[in-house]
Amino acid sequence: MNQKDLEKMIKDIILNMSATGASSGPAPAASATKMTYRDYPLSEKSADKLRTPTGKRLDEVTLEALMAGRITPEDVRITPETLEMQAQVAESRGRVRLAANMRRAAEMIAVPDERILQIYNAMRPYRSTKGELYAIANELEAQYGAKVTADLVREAADVGEARGRLKQL
């Protein structure tokens, strides 16, 4: 595999990997222009609009930069802005559920990985009370600004209660 192919593979991984962990650097604002399916794949057709969580342009993510230590693990995380662009592409093809999922993922970027796993386990049947789940939802909304995800946790608490699948005290 030559260097150009490897760099393309790294860029593709950046765009397709799961969004986890909080961004510690400046993330540029999303483009004012709406993305459509014509902009897909973003790494080829809209690379000038893509940034890493630390603000690097996609063309700065190279094997040479990696070997020189200019690329860090934070540089290979997806940003909320990139997920929003992906959501816009999905919407332009009528894939509203996929777009909604991309936006929820963008909300969750700020939530630490460990906390996401704790929340996932708390949402399993019989693991939490309705009050505990509502407290998680309040935390997601207040601490991380994840309103849509918080609403889903509240809905899960209500459904769990209706189906008798919550922890009893």
Contacts in CASP RR format, 6 or more apart in sequence:
PFRMAT RR
TARGET T0000
AUTHOR 0000-0000-0000
METHOD contacts of the structure
MODEL  1
MNQKDLEKMIKDIILNMSATGASSGPAPAASATKMTYRDYPLSEKSADKL
RTPTGKRLDEVTLEALMAGRITPEDVRITPETLEMQAQVAESRGRVRLAA
NMRRAAEMIAVPDERILQIYNAMRPYRSTKGELYAIANELEAQYGAKVTA
DLVREAADVGEARGRLKQL
1 9 0 8 1.000
3 62 0 8 1.000
3 63 0 8 1.000
3 64 0 8 1.000
6 63 0 8 1.000
7 61 0 8 1.000
7 62 0 8 1.000
7 63 0 8 1.000
8 43 0 8 1.000
10 61 0 8 1.000
10 62 0 8 1.000
10 63 0 8 1.000
10 66 0 8 1.000
10 76 0 8 1.000
11 43 0 8 1.000
11 47 0 8 1.000
11 58 0 8 1.000
11 61 0 8 1.000
12 43 0 8 1.000
13 76 0 8 1.000
14 43 0 8 1.000
14 52 0 8 1.000
14 58 0 8 1.000
14 61 0 8 1.000
14 75 0 8 1.000
14 76 0 8 1.000
14 77 0 8 1.000
14 78 0 8 1.000
15 41 0 8 1.000
15 42 0 8 1.000
15 43 0 8 1.000
15 50 0 8 1.000
15 78 0 8 1.000
15 82 0 8 1.000
17 76 0 8 1.000
17 77 0 8 1.000
17 78 0 8 1.000
18 78 0 8 1.000
18 105 0 8 1.000
19 77 0 8 1.000
19 78 0 8 1.000
19 80 0 8 1.000
19 83 0 8 1.000
19 105 0 8 1.000
19 106 0 8 1.000
19 108 0 8 1.000
19 109 0 8 1.000
20 77 0 8 1.000
20 109 0 8 1.000
20 113 0 8 1.000
20 116 0 8 1.000
21 77 0 8 1.000
21 109 0 8 1.000
21 110 0 8 1.000
21 111 0 8 1.000
21 112 0 8 1.000
21 113 0 8 1.000
22 109 0 8 1.000
22 110 0 8 1.000
22 111 0 8 1.000
22 112 0 8 1.000
23 53 0 8 1.000
23 74 0 8 1.000
23 77 0 8 1.000
23 79 0 8 1.000
23 80 0 8 1.000
23 109 0 8 1.000
23 110 0 8 1.000
24 53 0 8 1.000
24 54 0 8 1.000
24 74 0 8 1.000
25 53 0 8 1.000
25 54 0 8 1.000
25 55 0 8 1.000
25 74 0 8 1.000
26 54 0 8 1.000
26 55 0 8 1.000
27 51 0 8 1.000
27 53 0 8 1.000
27 55 0 8 1.000
27 79 0 8 1.000
27 80 0 8 1.000
27 81 0 8 1.000
28 51 0 8 1.000
28 55 0 8 1.000
28 81 0 8 1.000
29 81 0 8 1.000
30 80 0 8 1.000
30 81 0 8 1.000
30 84 0 8 1.000
30 85 0 8 1.000
31 49 0 8 1.000
31 81 0 8 1.000
31 85 0 8 1.000
34 88 0 8 1.000
34 92 0 8 1.000
35 42 0 8 1.000
35 46 0 8 1.000
35 85 0 8 1.000
35 86 0 8 1.000
35 88 0 8 1.000
35 89 0 8 1.000
35 92 0 8 1.000
36 88 0 8 1.000
36 89 0 8 1.000
36 92 0 8 1.000
37 89 0 8 1.000
37 92 0 8 1.000
37 93 0 8 1.000
38 45 0 8 1.000
39 45 0 8 1.000
39 46 0 8 1.000
39 85 0 8 1.000
39 89 0 8 1.000
40 89 0 8 1.000
42 49 0 8 1.000
42 50 0 8 1.000
42 82 0 8 1.000
42 85 0 8 1.000
42 86 0 8 1.000
42 89 0 8 1.000
43 50 0 8 1.000
43 58 0 8 1.000
46 85 0 8 1.000
47 57 0 8 1.000
47 58 0 8 1.000
47 59 0 8 1.000
48 57 0 8 1.000
49 85 0 8 1.000
50 57 0 8 1.000
50 58 0 8 1.000
50 82 0 8 1.000
50 85 0 8 1.000
51 57 0 8 1.000
51 58 0 8 1.000
51 79 0 8 1.000
51 81 0 8 1.000
51 82 0 8 1.000
52 58 0 8 1.000
52 60 0 8 1.000
52 61 0 8 1.000
52 74 0 8 1.000
52 75 0 8 1.000
52 76 0 8 1.000
52 77 0 8 1.000
52 79 0 8 1.000
53 74 0 8 1.000
53 75 0 8 1.000
53 77 0 8 1.000
53 79 0 8 1.000
54 72 0 8 1.000
54 74 0 8 1.000
54 75 0 8 1.000
56 71 0 8 1.000
56 75 0 8 1.000
60 70 0 8 1.000
60 71 0 8 1.000
61 71 0 8 1.000
61 75 0 8 1.000
61 76 0 8 1.000
62 71 0 8 1.000
65 71 0 8 1.000
77 109 0 8 1.000
78 109 0 8 1.000
79 109 0 8 1.000
80 106 0 8 1.000
80 107 0 8 1.000
80 109 0 8 1.000
83 102 0 8 1.000
83 103 0 8 1.000
83 105 0 8 1.000
83 106 0 8 1.000
83 109 0 8 1.000
84 102 0 8 1.000
84 103 0 8 1.000
84 106 0 8 1.000
86 102 0 8 1.000
87 98 0 8 1.000
87 99 0 8 1.000
87 100 0 8 1.000
87 102 0 8 1.000
87 103 0 8 1.000
87 106 0 8 1.000
88 99 0 8 1.000
90 96 0 8 1.000
90 98 0 8 1.000
90 99 0 8 1.000
90 102 0 8 1.000
91 99 0 8 1.000
100 148 0 8 1.000
103 148 0 8 1.000
104 146 0 8 1.000
104 148 0 8 1.000
104 149 0 8 1.000
104 152 0 8 1.000
107 140 0 8 1.000
107 144 0 8 1.000
107 145 0 8 1.000
107 146 0 8 1.000
107 147 0 8 1.000
107 148 0 8 1.000
107 149 0 8 1.000
108 116 0 8 1.000
108 144 0 8 1.000
108 146 0 8 1.000
108 149 0 8 1.000
110 144 0 8 1.000
110 145 0 8 1.000
110 146 0 8 1.000
111 119 0 8 1.000
111 140 0 8 1.000
111 144 0 8 1.000
111 146 0 8 1.000
119 136 0 8 1.000
119 140 0 8 1.000
119 153 0 8 1.000
121 127 0 8 1.000
122 128 0 8 1.000
122 132 0 8 1.000
122 133 0 8 1.000
122 136 0 8 1.000
123 133 0 8 1.000
123 136 0 8 1.000
123 153 0 8 1.000
123 156 0 8 1.000
125 160 0 8 1.000
125 165 0 8 1.000
125 166 0 8 1.000
126 165 0 8 1.000
126 166 0 8 1.000
126 167 0 8 1.000
127 167 0 8 1.000
128 136 0 8 1.000
128 157 0 8 1.000
128 166 0 8 1.000
128 167 0 8 1.000
129 166 0 8 1.000
129 167 0 8 1.000
129 168 0 8 1.000
129 169 0 8 1.000
130 157 0 8 1.000
130 158 0 8 1.000
130 160 0 8 1.000
130 161 0 8 1.000
130 166 0 8 1.000
131 157 0 8 1.000
132 167 0 8 1.000
133 153 0 8 1.000
133 154 0 8 1.000
133 156 0 8 1.000
133 157 0 8 1.000
133 166 0 8 1.000
134 153 0 8 1.000
134 154 0 8 1.000
134 157 0 8 1.000
136 153 0 8 1.000
137 150 0 8 1.000
137 151 0 8 1.000
137 153 0 8 1.000
137 154 0 8 1.000
137 157 0 8 1.000
138 150 0 8 1.000
140 146 0 8 1.000
140 147 0 8 1.000
140 149 0 8 1.000
140 150 0 8 1.000
140 153 0 8 1.000
141 147 0 8 1.000
141 150 0 8 1.000
157 166 0 8 1.000
159 165 0 8 1.000
160 166 0 8 1.000
END
